[in-house]
Amino acid sequence: MRLVYFFVFLVVFIIGLLFSHWNMHPVQVNFYKWDIELPLAVALTIELLAGVVIGLSVSTVKTLKLKAESSKVKKKLAKTEKELRRIRTGSK
């Protein structure tokens, strides 16, 4: 299985190298007051990384909310189970 992962990584790496090589012509990036000239591959890589960071941030916030909700539900479940045992045994 490691060989398959290595092969897939190698193919993706080679495709990335070819993409970078074929897209080295400069492009002008305008961001409000700044004008920067970068190779196209670099500009696209920066955009990709920005998208990954934004996506991870959003998913991290969602995950933290779900964990907090799960914790509350577990506490409520434990309390309900304790109450159920108390009712079944007939004690107060």
Secondary structure, 3 states (H helix, E strand, C coil): CHHHHHHHHHHHHHHHHHHHHHCCCEEEEEECCEEEEEEHHHHHHHHHHHHHHHHHHHHHHHHHHHHHHHHHHHHHHHHHHHHHHHHHHCCC
